[in-house]
Amino acid sequence: MPPLVNVLDIDPILLFLSAATGASIACHVNDSFFWVYNNTLGFNMNTSLKTLTVANVISALGALFGLFLIEIFFF
């Protein structure tokens, strides 16, 4: 990623945060947090996939919107 930072003149912290935001958009059955979520709330697997997927997408889009605001006002 360092060449991309230099060529596009992007702040490295914003690049790191955007990569982390994109990585958090999906949770799958292989993820240990999925099973913690599933067992803690007592959902079946289908309900856990539906609710956790929606929550992750909303969270990631909110973080992306926050990054856009930070980039506009602070960088």
All heavy atoms as a GROMACS GRO file, in nm:
protein
  578
    1MET      N    1   0.079  -0.120   0.000
    1MET     CA    2   0.000   0.000   0.000
    1MET      C    3   0.085   0.128   0.000
    1MET      O    4   0.033   0.231  -0.040
    1MET     CB    5  -0.093  -0.002   0.120
    1MET     CG    6  -0.198  -0.114   0.118
    1MET     SD    7  -0.296  -0.127  -0.029
    1MET     CE    8  -0.416  -0.003  -0.005
    2PRO      N    9   0.210   0.126   0.044
    2PRO     CA   10   0.287   0.252   0.044
    2PRO      C   11   0.297   0.318  -0.093
    2PRO      O   12   0.290   0.442  -0.100
    2PRO     CB   13   0.424   0.212   0.097
    2PRO     CG   14   0.396   0.095   0.183
    2PRO     CD   15   0.284   0.022   0.116
    3PRO      N   16   0.312   0.245  -0.203
    3PRO     CA   17   0.314   0.315  -0.333
    3PRO      C   18   0.182   0.386  -0.364
    3PRO      O   19   0.182   0.494  -0.422
    3PRO     CB   20   0.342   0.205  -0.434
    3PRO     CG   21   0.405   0.096  -0.359
    3PRO     CD   22   0.348   0.103  -0.221
    4LEU      N   23   0.073   0.327  -0.324
    4LEU     CA   24  -0.057   0.388  -0.346
    4LEU      C   25  -0.070   0.518  -0.265
    4LEU      O   26  -0.126   0.616  -0.313
    4LEU     CB   27  -0.168   0.290  -0.308
    4LEU     CG   28  -0.311   0.334  -0.335
    4LEU    CD1   29  -0.332   0.352  -0.485
    4LEU    CD2   30  -0.409   0.234  -0.280
    5VAL      N   31  -0.017   0.518  -0.145
    5VAL     CA   32  -0.022   0.638  -0.061
    5VAL      C   33   0.056   0.751  -0.127
    5VAL      O   34   0.010   0.865  -0.130
    5VAL     CB   35   0.035   0.607   0.080
    5VAL    CG1   36   0.053   0.734   0.160
    5VAL    CG2   37  -0.056   0.511   0.154
    6ASN      N   38   0.170   0.720  -0.182
    6ASN     CA   39   0.254   0.823  -0.244
    6ASN      C   40   0.195   0.874  -0.376
    6ASN      O   41   0.196   0.993  -0.404
    6ASN     CB   42   0.395   0.770  -0.268
    6ASN     CG   43   0.467   0.744  -0.138
    6ASN    OD1   44   0.438   0.807  -0.036
    6ASN    ND2   45   0.559   0.650  -0.139
    7VAL      N   46   0.144   0.784  -0.457
    7VAL     CA   47   0.093   0.822  -0.589
    7VAL      C   48  -0.037   0.902  -0.578
    7VAL      O   49  -0.052   1.006  -0.643
    7VAL     CB   50   0.071   0.698  -0.677
    7VAL    CG1   51  -0.002   0.733  -0.804
    7VAL    CG2   52   0.204   0.632  -0.710
    8LEU      N   53  -0.130   0.857  -0.495
    8LEU     CA   54  -0.260   0.922  -0.485
    8LEU      C   55  -0.266   1.031  -0.378
    8LEU      O   56  -0.368   1.096  -0.362
    8LEU     CB   57  -0.368   0.818  -0.457
    8LEU     CG   58  -0.389   0.714  -0.565
    8LEU    CD1   59  -0.493   0.613  -0.522
    8LEU    CD2   60  -0.431   0.780  -0.695
    9ASP      N   61  -0.157   1.049  -0.304
    9ASP     CA   62  -0.150   1.150  -0.199
    9ASP      C   63  -0.263   1.130  -0.097
    9ASP      O   64  -0.339   1.222  -0.067
    9ASP     CB   65  -0.153   1.291  -0.258
    9ASP     CG   66  -0.112   1.396  -0.155
    9ASP    OD1   67  -0.029   1.363  -0.068
    9ASP    OD2   68  -0.165   1.508  -0.162
   10ILE      N   69  -0.274   1.008  -0.047
   10ILE     CA   70  -0.373   0.972   0.054
   10ILE      C   71  -0.303   0.962   0.188
   10ILE      O   72  -0.191   0.913   0.198
   10ILE     CB   73  -0.437   0.835   0.019
   10ILE    CG1   74  -0.507   0.841  -0.114
   10ILE    CG2   75  -0.534   0.792   0.127
   10ILE    CD1   76  -0.557   0.707  -0.162
   11ASP      N   77  -0.372   1.008   0.292
   11ASP     CA   78  -0.317   0.996   0.426
   11ASP      C   79  -0.312   0.847   0.464
   11ASP      O   80  -0.412   0.775   0.447
   11ASP     CB   81  -0.405   1.072   0.525
   11ASP     CG   82  -0.340   1.081   0.660
   11ASP    OD1   83  -0.333   0.977   0.729
   11ASP    OD2   84  -0.297   1.191   0.697
   12PRO      N   85  -0.200   0.796   0.514
   12PRO     CA   86  -0.188   0.654   0.545
   12PRO      C   87  -0.287   0.608   0.652
   12PRO      O   88  -0.333   0.494   0.649
   12PRO     CB   89  -0.045   0.636   0.593
   12PRO     CG   90   0.024   0.763   0.570
   12PRO     CD   91  -0.074   0.866   0.532
   13ILE      N   92  -0.320   0.695   0.746
   13ILE     CA   93  -0.415   0.657   0.850
   13ILE      C   94  -0.554   0.637   0.790
   13ILE      O   95  -0.624   0.543   0.826
   13ILE     CB   96  -0.416   0.762   0.962
   13ILE    CG1   97  -0.280   0.762   1.032
   13ILE    CG2   98  -0.528   0.737   1.061
   13ILE    CD1   99  -0.262   0.870   1.133
   14LEU      N  100  -0.594   0.726   0.700
   14LEU     CA  101  -0.724   0.709   0.636
   14LEU      C  102  -0.728   0.583   0.550
   14LEU      O  103  -0.830   0.515   0.543
   14LEU     CB  104  -0.758   0.830   0.550
   14LEU     CG  105  -0.803   0.954   0.626
   14LEU    CD1  106  -0.826   1.068   0.528
   14LEU    CD2  107  -0.927   0.927   0.706
   15LEU      N  108  -0.618   0.550   0.486
   15LEU     CA  109  -0.611   0.428   0.407
   15LEU      C  110  -0.625   0.306   0.496
   15LEU      O  111  -0.699   0.212   0.464
   15LEU     CB  112  -0.481   0.423   0.328
   15LEU     CG  113  -0.466   0.310   0.230
   15LEU    CD1  114  -0.570   0.321   0.120
   15LEU    CD2  115  -0.328   0.308   0.171
   16PHE      N  116  -0.558   0.308   0.609
   16PHE     CA  117  -0.568   0.198   0.704
   16PHE      C  118  -0.711   0.184   0.757
   16PHE      O  119  -0.767   0.075   0.762
   16PHE     CB  120  -0.472   0.220   0.821
   16PHE     CG  121  -0.497   0.129   0.937
   16PHE    CD1  122  -0.460  -0.004   0.932
   16PHE    CD2  123  -0.560   0.176   1.052
   16PHE    CE1  124  -0.484  -0.088   1.039
   16PHE    CE2  125  -0.584   0.093   1.159
   16PHE     CZ  126  -0.545  -0.040   1.152
   17LEU      N  127  -0.773   0.296   0.795
   17LEU     CA  128  -0.909   0.291   0.848
   17LEU      C  129  -1.010   0.246   0.743
   17LEU      O  130  -1.105   0.175   0.774
   17LEU     CB  131  -0.948   0.427   0.904
   17LEU     CG  132  -0.878   0.467   1.033
   17LEU    CD1  133  -0.914   0.610   1.071
   17LEU    CD2  134  -0.911   0.371   1.145
   18SER      N  135  -0.991   0.287   0.618
   18SER     CA  136  -1.083   0.243   0.513
   18SER      C  137  -1.067   0.094   0.486
   18SER      O  138  -1.166   0.025   0.458
   18SER     CB  139  -1.062   0.324   0.386
   18SER     OG  140  -0.934   0.301   0.333
   19ALA      N  141  -0.947   0.042   0.494
   19ALA     CA  142  -0.927  -0.102   0.476
   19ALA      C  143  -0.991  -0.180   0.591
   19ALA      O  144  -1.054  -0.285   0.570
   19ALA     CB  145  -0.779  -0.135   0.468
   20ALA      N  146  -0.979  -0.129   0.712
   20ALA     CA  147  -1.042  -0.195   0.827
   20ALA      C  148  -1.194  -0.190   0.817
   20ALA      O  149  -1.262  -0.286   0.852
   20ALA     CB  150  -0.995  -0.130   0.956
   21THR      N  151  -1.247  -0.079   0.767
   21THR     CA  152  -1.391  -0.067   0.749
   21THR      C  153  -1.441  -0.167   0.646
   21THR      O  154  -1.543  -0.233   0.666
   21THR     CB  155  -1.427   0.076   0.704
   21THR    OG1  156  -1.386   0.167   0.806
   21THR    CG2  157  -1.573   0.091   0.679
   22GLY      N  158  -1.371  -0.180   0.536
   22GLY     CA  159  -1.410  -0.276   0.434
   22GLY      C  160  -1.400  -0.420   0.482
   22GLY      O  161  -1.479  -0.505   0.443
   23ALA      N  162  -1.305  -0.447   0.569
   23ALA     CA  163  -1.289  -0.583   0.620
   23ALA      C  164  -1.398  -0.620   0.719
   23ALA      O  165  -1.425  -0.738   0.740
   23ALA     CB  166  -1.152  -0.598   0.686
   24SER      N  167  -1.461  -0.521   0.778
   24SER     CA  168  -1.562  -0.550   0.880
   24SER      C  169  -1.703  -0.557   0.824
   24SER      O  170  -1.798  -0.566   0.900
   24SER     CB  171  -1.556  -0.444   0.989
   24SER     OG  172  -1.603  -0.320   0.940
   25ILE      N  173  -1.718  -0.556   0.694
   25ILE     CA  174  -1.852  -0.549   0.636
   25ILE      C  175  -1.923  -0.684   0.638
   25ILE      O  176  -2.045  -0.690   0.632
   25ILE     CB  177  -1.849  -0.492   0.493
   25ILE    CG1  178  -1.987  -0.441   0.454
   25ILE    CG2  179  -1.799  -0.594   0.393
   25ILE    CD1  180  -1.986  -0.350   0.336
   26ALA      N  181  -1.852  -0.794   0.652
   26ALA     CA  182  -1.918  -0.924   0.648
   26ALA      C  183  -1.867  -1.014   0.760
   26ALA      O  184  -1.751  -1.010   0.798
   26ALA     CB  185  -1.893  -0.990   0.514
   27CYS      N  186  -1.958  -1.093   0.812
   27CYS     CA  187  -1.926  -1.194   0.912
   27CYS      C  188  -1.982  -1.326   0.862
   27CYS      O  189  -2.095  -1.330   0.813
   27CYS     CB  190  -1.988  -1.154   1.046
   27CYS     SG  191  -1.945  -1.264   1.179
   28HIS      N  192  -1.904  -1.430   0.871
   28HIS     CA  193  -1.948  -1.558   0.815
   28HIS      C  194  -1.942  -1.665   0.922
   28HIS      O  195  -1.894  -1.643   1.032
   28HIS     CB  196  -1.859  -1.594   0.696
   28HIS     CG  197  -1.920  -1.697   0.607
   28HIS    ND1  198  -1.893  -1.830   0.620
   28HIS    CD2  199  -2.010  -1.686   0.506
   28HIS    CE1  200  -1.963  -1.898   0.530
   28HIS    NE2  201  -2.034  -1.813   0.459
   29VAL      N  202  -1.986  -1.782   0.887
   29VAL     CA  203  -1.992  -1.894   0.981
   29VAL      C  204  -1.852  -1.934   1.029
   29VAL      O  205  -1.837  -1.986   1.139
   29VAL     CB  206  -2.065  -2.013   0.914
   29VAL    CG1  207  -2.076  -2.131   1.008
   29VAL    CG2  208  -2.203  -1.970   0.869
   30ASN      N  209  -1.750  -1.907   0.951
   30ASN     CA  210  -1.613  -1.940   0.992
   30ASN      C  211  -1.561  -1.848   1.101
   30ASN      O  212  -1.464  -1.880   1.168
   30ASN     CB  213  -1.518  -1.930   0.872
   30ASN     CG  214  -1.550  -2.031   0.766
   30ASN    OD1  215  -1.645  -2.106   0.777
   30ASN    ND2  216  -1.470  -2.031   0.662
   31ASP      N  217  -1.623  -1.733   1.118
   31ASP     CA  218  -1.578  -1.634   1.215
   31ASP      C  219  -1.616  -1.677   1.356
   31ASP      O  220  -1.731  -1.715   1.382
   31ASP     CB  221  -1.642  -1.500   1.180
   31ASP     CG  222  -1.582  -1.385   1.256
   31ASP    OD1  223  -1.485  -1.406   1.331
   31ASP    OD2  224  -1.633  -1.273   1.240
   32SER      N  225  -1.523  -1.669   1.449
   32SER     CA  226  -1.555  -1.709   1.586
   32SER      C  227  -1.656  -1.615   1.651
   32SER      O  228  -1.736  -1.658   1.735
   32SER     CB  229  -1.427  -1.716   1.670
   32SER     OG  230  -1.366  -1.590   1.676
   33PHE      N  231  -1.655  -1.487   1.612
   33PHE     CA  232  -1.754  -1.395   1.668
   33PHE      C  233  -1.896  -1.435   1.631
   33PHE      O  234  -1.989  -1.415   1.708
   33PHE     CB  235  -1.726  -1.251   1.624
   33PHE     CG  236  -1.830  -1.154   1.674
   33PHE    CD1  237  -1.835  -1.122   1.809
   33PHE    CD2  238  -1.923  -1.099   1.588
   33PHE    CE1  239  -1.931  -1.034   1.856
   33PHE    CE2  240  -2.019  -1.012   1.634
   33PHE     CZ  241  -2.023  -0.979   1.769
   34PHE      N  242  -1.912  -1.492   1.513
   34PHE     CA  243  -2.044  -1.538   1.472
   34PHE      C  244  -2.098  -1.640   1.571
   34PHE      O  245  -2.215  -1.634   1.610
   34PHE     CB  246  -2.038  -1.599   1.332
   34PHE     CG  247  -2.167  -1.665   1.291
   34PHE    CD1  248  -2.271  -1.588   1.242
   34PHE    CD2  249  -2.184  -1.802   1.303
   34PHE    CE1  250  -2.391  -1.648   1.205
   34PHE    CE2  251  -2.303  -1.862   1.267
   34PHE     CZ  252  -2.406  -1.784   1.218
   35TRP      N  253  -2.015  -1.731   1.614
   35TRP     CA  254  -2.062  -1.836   1.706
   35TRP      C  255  -2.083  -1.780   1.846
   35TRP      O  256  -2.173  -1.824   1.917
   35TRP     CB  257  -1.966  -1.953   1.706
   35TRP     CG  258  -1.973  -2.022   1.574
   35TRP    CD1  259  -1.880  -2.022   1.476
   35TRP    CD2  260  -2.084  -2.096   1.523
   35TRP    NE1  261  -1.925  -2.092   1.367
   35TRP    CE2  262  -2.051  -2.139   1.393
   35TRP    CE3  263  -2.210  -2.130   1.573
   35TRP    CZ2  264  -2.136  -2.214   1.315
   35TRP    CZ3  265  -2.295  -2.205   1.495
   35TRP    CH2  266  -2.257  -2.246   1.367
   36VAL      N  267  -2.002  -1.683   1.886
   36VAL     CA  268  -2.027  -1.617   2.015
   36VAL      C  269  -2.161  -1.546   2.011
   36VAL      O  270  -2.242  -1.555   2.103
   36VAL     CB  271  -1.912  -1.520   2.049
   36VAL    CG1  272  -1.946  -1.434   2.169
   36VAL    CG2  273  -1.783  -1.596   2.073
   37TYR      N  274  -2.186  -1.473   1.904
   37TYR     CA  275  -2.312  -1.402   1.884
   37TYR      C  276  -2.428  -1.500   1.882
   37TYR      O  277  -2.531  -1.479   1.948
   37TYR     CB  278  -2.303  -1.324   1.753
   37TYR     CG  279  -2.426  -1.249   1.712
   37TYR    CD1  280  -2.454  -1.124   1.764
   37TYR    CD2  281  -2.515  -1.303   1.619
   37TYR    CE1  282  -2.567  -1.055   1.726
   37TYR    CE2  283  -2.629  -1.234   1.581
   37TYR     CZ  284  -2.654  -1.109   1.634
   37TYR     OH  285  -2.766  -1.040   1.596
   38ASN      N  286  -2.413  -1.608   1.808
   38ASN     CA  287  -2.517  -1.708   1.793
   38ASN      C  288  -2.551  -1.773   1.927
   38ASN      O  289  -2.668  -1.783   1.965
   38ASN     CB  290  -2.472  -1.813   1.692
   38ASN     CG  291  -2.580  -1.913   1.658
   38ASN    OD1  292  -2.697  -1.891   1.684
   38ASN    ND2  293  -2.539  -2.023   1.600
   39ASN      N  294  -2.450  -1.817   2.000
   39ASN     CA  295  -2.474  -1.889   2.125
   39ASN      C  296  -2.518  -1.796   2.237
   39ASN      O  297  -2.598  -1.836   2.322
   39ASN     CB  298  -2.348  -1.965   2.167
   39ASN     CG  299  -2.319  -2.080   2.072
   39ASN    OD1  300  -2.409  -2.136   2.013
   39ASN    ND2  301  -2.192  -2.113   2.058
   40THR      N  302  -2.469  -1.674   2.238
   40THR     CA  303  -2.506  -1.580   2.344
   40THR      C  304  -2.652  -1.541   2.334
   40THR      O  305  -2.723  -1.535   2.435
   40THR     CB  306  -2.418  -1.454   2.338
   40THR    OG1  307  -2.281  -1.494   2.350
   40THR    CG2  308  -2.451  -1.360   2.451
   41LEU      N  309  -2.698  -1.513   2.214
   41LEU     CA  310  -2.836  -1.471   2.196
   41LEU      C  311  -2.933  -1.587   2.177
   41LEU      O  312  -3.055  -1.567   2.180
   41LEU     CB  313  -2.846  -1.375   2.077
   41LEU     CG  314  -2.772  -1.243   2.096
   41LEU    CD1  315  -2.781  -1.158   1.971
   41LEU    CD2  316  -2.827  -1.167   2.215
   42GLY      N  317  -2.882  -1.705   2.156
   42GLY     CA  318  -2.966  -1.823   2.143
   42GLY      C  319  -3.041  -1.831   2.011
   42GLY      O  320  -3.145  -1.897   2.003
   43PHE      N  321  -2.990  -1.766   1.907
   43PHE     CA  322  -3.054  -1.772   1.776
   43PHE      C  323  -3.014  -1.900   1.706
   43PHE      O  324  -2.913  -1.962   1.736
   43PHE     CB  325  -3.009  -1.655   1.688
   43PHE     CG  326  -3.060  -1.521   1.731
   43PHE    CD1  327  -2.987  -1.407   1.699
   43PHE    CD2  328  -3.177  -1.506   1.798
   43PHE    CE1  329  -3.033  -1.282   1.736
   43PHE    CE2  330  -3.225  -1.382   1.836
   43PHE     CZ  331  -3.152  -1.269   1.804
   44ASN      N  332  -3.094  -1.937   1.605
   44ASN     CA  333  -3.049  -2.045   1.517
   44ASN      C  334  -2.955  -1.983   1.413
   44ASN      O  335  -2.937  -1.862   1.407
   44ASN     CB  336  -3.167  -2.119   1.452
   44ASN     CG  337  -3.252  -2.029   1.366
   44ASN    OD1  338  -3.214  -1.917   1.333
   44ASN    ND2  339  -3.369  -2.078   1.329
   45MET      N  340  -2.894  -2.067   1.331
   45MET     CA  341  -2.792  -2.016   1.240
   45MET      C  342  -2.848  -1.920   1.136
   45MET      O  343  -2.786  -1.818   1.105
   45MET     CB  344  -2.719  -2.131   1.169
   45MET     CG  345  -2.596  -2.086   1.096
   45MET     SD  346  -2.485  -2.215   1.044
   45MET     CE  347  -2.584  -2.312   0.937
   46ASN      N  348  -2.965  -1.947   1.081
   46ASN     CA  349  -3.023  -1.858   0.980
   46ASN      C  350  -3.054  -1.720   1.037
   46ASN      O  351  -3.026  -1.618   0.974
   46ASN     CB  352  -3.150  -1.919   0.921
   46ASN     CG  353  -3.122  -2.038   0.834
   46ASN    OD1  354  -3.013  -2.050   0.781
   46ASN    ND2  355  -3.218  -2.128   0.823
   47THR      N  356  -3.112  -1.716   1.156
   47THR     CA  357  -3.144  -1.586   1.218
   47THR      C  358  -3.017  -1.510   1.250
   47THR      O  359  -3.009  -1.389   1.231
   47THR     CB  360  -3.226  -1.608   1.346
   47THR    OG1  361  -3.342  -1.684   1.314
   47THR    CG2  362  -3.267  -1.477   1.408
   48SER      N  363  -2.915  -1.580   1.298
   48SER     CA  364  -2.788  -1.514   1.328
   48SER      C  365  -2.724  -1.456   1.203
   48SER      O  366  -2.671  -1.345   1.205
   48SER     CB  367  -2.690  -1.613   1.393
   48SER     OG  368  -2.736  -1.650   1.519
   49LEU      N  369  -2.727  -1.532   1.093
   49LEU     CA  370  -2.670  -1.481   0.968
   49LEU      C  371  -2.743  -1.356   0.920
   49LEU      O  372  -2.681  -1.258   0.879
   49LEU     CB  373  -2.673  -1.588   0.859
   49LEU     CG  374  -2.560  -1.688   0.859
   49LEU    CD1  375  -2.588  -1.799   0.760
   49LEU    CD2  376  -2.429  -1.621   0.829
   50LYS      N  377  -2.875  -1.358   0.928
   50LYS     CA  378  -2.953  -1.244   0.882
   50LYS      C  379  -2.928  -1.121   0.967
   50LYS      O  380  -2.903  -1.012   0.915
   50LYS     CB  381  -3.102  -1.278   0.882
   50LYS     CG  382  -3.142  -1.377   0.777
   50LYS     CD  383  -3.288  -1.414   0.790
   50LYS     CE  384  -3.326  -1.524   0.695
   50LYS     NZ  385  -3.464  -1.569   0.714
   51THR      N  386  -2.937  -1.135   1.099
   51THR     CA  387  -2.926  -1.018   1.186
   51THR      C  388  -2.783  -0.965   1.192
   51THR      O  389  -2.762  -0.844   1.189
   51THR     CB  390  -2.976  -1.051   1.327
   51THR    OG1  391  -2.902  -1.161   1.380
   51THR    CG2  392  -3.123  -1.083   1.327
   52LEU      N  393  -2.686  -1.054   1.199
   52LEU     CA  394  -2.548  -1.009   1.208
   52LEU      C  395  -2.500  -0.948   1.077
   52LEU      O  396  -2.424  -0.850   1.078
   52LEU     CB  397  -2.457  -1.124   1.249
   52LEU     CG  398  -2.315  -1.089   1.290
   52LEU    CD1  399  -2.316  -0.988   1.404
   52LEU    CD2  400  -2.239  -1.212   1.330
   53THR      N  401  -2.546  -1.000   0.965
   53THR     CA  402  -2.510  -0.942   0.836
   53THR      C  403  -2.563  -0.801   0.822
   53THR      O  404  -2.491  -0.709   0.780
   53THR     CB  405  -2.560  -1.031   0.720
   53THR    OG1  406  -2.502  -1.160   0.734
   53THR    CG2  407  -2.524  -0.972   0.586
   54VAL      N  408  -2.689  -0.781   0.857
   54VAL     CA  409  -2.748  -0.648   0.849
   54VAL      C  410  -2.674  -0.551   0.943
   54VAL      O  411  -2.641  -0.439   0.905
   54VAL     CB  412  -2.899  -0.653   0.881
   54VAL    CG1  413  -2.956  -0.514   0.899
   54VAL    CG2  414  -2.973  -0.728   0.774
   55ALA      N  415  -2.646  -0.596   1.064
   55ALA     CA  416  -2.576  -0.511   1.160
   55ALA      C  417  -2.435  -0.476   1.111
   55ALA      O  418  -2.391  -0.361   1.125
   55ALA     CB  419  -2.568  -0.580   1.295
   56ASN      N  420  -2.365  -0.572   1.053
   56ASN     CA  421  -2.230  -0.545   1.002
   56ASN      C  422  -2.232  -0.448   0.885
   56ASN      O  423  -2.146  -0.361   0.874
   56ASN     CB  424  -2.162  -0.675   0.961
   56ASN     CG  425  -2.108  -0.750   1.079
   56ASN    OD1  426  -2.089  -0.696   1.186
   56ASN    ND2  427  -2.084  -0.879   1.059
   57VAL      N  428  -2.327  -0.464   0.794
   57VAL     CA  429  -2.335  -0.374   0.679
   57VAL      C  430  -2.367  -0.232   0.724
   57VAL      O  431  -2.304  -0.136   0.680
   57VAL     CB  432  -2.439  -0.426   0.577
   57VAL    CG1  433  -2.469  -0.322   0.472
   57VAL    CG2  434  -2.389  -0.554   0.512
   58ILE      N  435  -2.462  -0.217   0.815
   58ILE     CA  436  -2.495  -0.084   0.867
   58ILE      C  437  -2.375  -0.022   0.938
   58ILE      O  438  -2.343   0.096   0.919
   58ILE     CB  439  -2.618  -0.091   0.958
   58ILE    CG1  440  -2.742  -0.123   0.876
   58ILE    CG2  441  -2.637   0.039   1.036
   58ILE    CD1  442  -2.864  -0.155   0.959
   59SER      N  443  -2.308  -0.101   1.018
   59SER     CA  444  -2.190  -0.053   1.090
   59SER      C  445  -2.078  -0.011   0.994
   59SER      O  446  -2.016   0.095   1.012
   59SER     CB  447  -2.141  -0.164   1.182
   59SER     OG  448  -2.011  -0.143   1.224
   60ALA      N  449  -2.051  -0.092   0.894
   60ALA     CA  450  -1.943  -0.060   0.800
   60ALA      C  451  -1.978   0.062   0.715
   60ALA      O  452  -1.892   0.147   0.689
   60ALA     CB  453  -1.915  -0.180   0.710
   61LEU      N  454  -2.103   0.075   0.673
   61LEU     CA  455  -2.142   0.192   0.594
   61LEU      C  456  -2.138   0.319   0.680
   61LEU      O  457  -2.099   0.425   0.632
   61LEU     CB  458  -2.280   0.172   0.534
   61LEU     CG  459  -2.290   0.067   0.424
   61LEU    CD1  460  -2.434   0.050   0.378
   61LEU    CD2  461  -2.199   0.102   0.307
   62GLY      N  462  -2.175   0.307   0.806
   62GLY     CA  463  -2.164   0.421   0.896
   62GLY      C  464  -2.019   0.462   0.918
   62GLY      O  465  -1.987   0.581   0.920
   63ALA      N  466  -1.931   0.365   0.931
   63ALA     CA  467  -1.789   0.395   0.946
   63ALA      C  468  -1.733   0.458   0.818
   63ALA      O  469  -1.651   0.550   0.824
   63ALA     CB  470  -1.712   0.269   0.981
   64LEU      N  471  -1.776   0.410   0.703
   64LEU     CA  472  -1.731   0.468   0.577
   64LEU      C  473  -1.778   0.613   0.563
   64LEU      O  474  -1.702   0.700   0.522
   64LEU     CB  475  -1.782   0.385   0.460
   64LEU     CG  476  -1.737   0.427   0.321
   64LEU    CD1  477  -1.586   0.414   0.309
   64LEU    CD2  478  -1.805   0.341   0.216
   65PHE      N  479  -1.903   0.638   0.599
   65PHE     CA  480  -1.956   0.775   0.598
   65PHE      C  481  -1.876   0.863   0.694
   65PHE      O  482  -1.842   0.977   0.662
   65PHE     CB  483  -2.105   0.774   0.635
   65PHE     CG  484  -2.167   0.910   0.636
   65PHE    CD1  485  -2.187   0.978   0.518
   65PHE    CD2  486  -2.203   0.969   0.755
   65PHE    CE1  487  -2.244   1.104   0.518
   65PHE    CE2  488  -2.260   1.094   0.757
   65PHE     CZ  489  -2.280   1.163   0.639
   66GLY      N  490  -1.844   0.809   0.811
   66GLY     CA  491  -1.761   0.884   0.907
   66GLY      C  492  -1.623   0.915   0.852
   66GLY      O  493  -1.571   1.024   0.872
   67LEU      N  494  -1.565   0.819   0.780
   67LEU     CA  495  -1.434   0.844   0.718
   67LEU      C  496  -1.442   0.952   0.611
   67LEU      O  497  -1.351   1.033   0.598
   67LEU     CB  498  -1.379   0.715   0.657
   67LEU     CG  499  -1.318   0.617   0.754
   67LEU    CD1  500  -1.283   0.487   0.684
   67LEU    CD2  501  -1.196   0.676   0.821
   68PHE      N  502  -1.552   0.953   0.534
   68PHE     CA  503  -1.569   1.060   0.436
   68PHE      C  504  -1.576   1.196   0.504
   68PHE      O  505  -1.516   1.292   0.458
   68PHE     CB  506  -1.695   1.037   0.352
   68PHE     CG  507  -1.682   0.930   0.248
   68PHE    CD1  508  -1.789   0.847   0.221
   68PHE    CD2  509  -1.565   0.911   0.178
   68PHE    CE1  510  -1.780   0.748   0.125
   68PHE    CE2  511  -1.553   0.813   0.082
   68PHE     CZ  512  -1.661   0.732   0.055
   69LEU      N  513  -1.648   1.203   0.614
   69LEU     CA  514  -1.658   1.330   0.687
   69LEU      C  515  -1.523   1.372   0.745
   69LEU      O  516  -1.487   1.489   0.739
   69LEU     CB  517  -1.762   1.318   0.799
   69LEU     CG  518  -1.907   1.308   0.755
   69LEU    CD1  519  -1.997   1.291   0.876
   69LEU    CD2  520  -1.948   1.429   0.673
   70ILE      N  521  -1.450   1.277   0.800
   70ILE     CA  522  -1.317   1.308   0.854
   70ILE      C  523  -1.226   1.357   0.743
   70ILE      O  524  -1.152   1.455   0.761
   70ILE     CB  525  -1.258   1.184   0.923
   70ILE    CG1  526  -1.332   1.156   1.054
   70ILE    CG2  527  -1.108   1.202   0.949
   70ILE    CD1  528  -1.294   1.025   1.118
   71GLU      N  529  -1.231   1.292   0.628
   71GLU     CA  530  -1.146   1.333   0.515
   71GLU      C  531  -1.182   1.473   0.465
   71GLU      O  532  -1.094   1.552   0.433
   71GLU     CB  533  -1.160   1.230   0.403
   71GLU     CG  534  -1.046   1.233   0.303
   71GLU     CD  535  -1.070   1.332   0.191
   71GLU    OE1  536  -1.187   1.353   0.155
   71GLU    OE2  537  -0.972   1.387   0.141
   72ILE      N  538  -1.311   1.504   0.462
   72ILE     CA  539  -1.354   1.635   0.413
   72ILE      C  540  -1.315   1.746   0.508
   72ILE      O  541  -1.262   1.850   0.466
   72ILE     CB  542  -1.507   1.635   0.389
   72ILE    CG1  543  -1.541   1.550   0.267
   72ILE    CG2  544  -1.559   1.777   0.371
   72ILE    CD1  545  -1.690   1.525   0.250
   73PHE      N  546  -1.335   1.725   0.637
   73PHE     CA  547  -1.317   1.834   0.732
   73PHE      C  548  -1.178   1.843   0.793
   73PHE      O  549  -1.139   1.950   0.840
   73PHE     CB  550  -1.420   1.822   0.845
   73PHE     CG  551  -1.560   1.852   0.799
   73PHE    CD1  552  -1.657   1.754   0.802
   73PHE    CD2  553  -1.594   1.977   0.751
   73PHE    CE1  554  -1.785   1.780   0.760
   73PHE    CE2  555  -1.722   2.004   0.707
   73PHE     CZ  556  -1.818   1.905   0.712
   74PHE      N  557  -1.100   1.734   0.795
   74PHE     CA  558  -0.973   1.737   0.865
   74PHE      C  559  -0.850   1.718   0.776
   74PHE      O  560  -0.739   1.741   0.819
   74PHE     CB  561  -0.972   1.634   0.976
   74PHE     CG  562  -1.072   1.665   1.084
   74PHE    CD1  563  -1.186   1.587   1.097
   74PHE    CD2  564  -1.054   1.771   1.168
   74PHE    CE1  565  -1.280   1.614   1.194
   74PHE    CE2  566  -1.147   1.800   1.267
   74PHE     CZ  567  -1.260   1.721   1.280
   75PHE      N  568  -0.868   1.667   0.653
   75PHE     CA  569  -0.750   1.643   0.570
   75PHE      C  570  -0.759   1.718   0.441
   75PHE      O  571  -0.844   1.749   0.379
   75PHE     CB  572  -0.734   1.492   0.542
   75PHE     CG  573  -0.691   1.416   0.662
   75PHE    CD1  574  -0.782   1.342   0.737
   75PHE    CD2  575  -0.560   1.418   0.702
   75PHE    CE1  576  -0.742   1.271   0.848
   75PHE    CE2  577  -0.518   1.348   0.815
   75PHE     CZ  578  -0.611   1.273   0.887
   0.00000   0.00000   0.00000
